[in-house]
Amino acid sequence: PERMEQIGEFESHDIEIDGTGWKEAAADITLRGLGWVAVTGAGVAKVRVSVPKGIGISVRPPLMPFDIWEAAASHTGGKAVRKGGKTKSGKRRKGVGRR
């Protein structure tokens, strides 16, 4: 609660992004001074972004449209997005769905 008082008021921005499919990011939502979030999916995504007042946001074409495959595998352990069964060193991969 104390930290939230220091940050101040938030403002919300509603964005619509037309997804190009699950295999590539459709757009990046940039948060000035904080970074960006890549949006991936099929169809229209309605996104509400809430940021402290004074933090600008924008939508741009994705910097890394196909990076979702590597990022998702490293953060979720999803076998559907992993490359082959072995790492570069020749060891078998461990993780969800692996034996």
PELIN-V483866 format. One record per helix or strand of 2 or more residues. SS is the DSSP state (2 for helix, 1 for strand). FROM is the first residue (numbers start at 1). TO is the last residue. Records with the same first field share a line. If there is no record, write none. Layout:
BEGIN
SS = FROM-TO + FROM-TO
END
This chain:
BEGIN
2 = 2-7 + 68-76 + 79-81
1 = 10-31 + 35-52 + 57-60
END
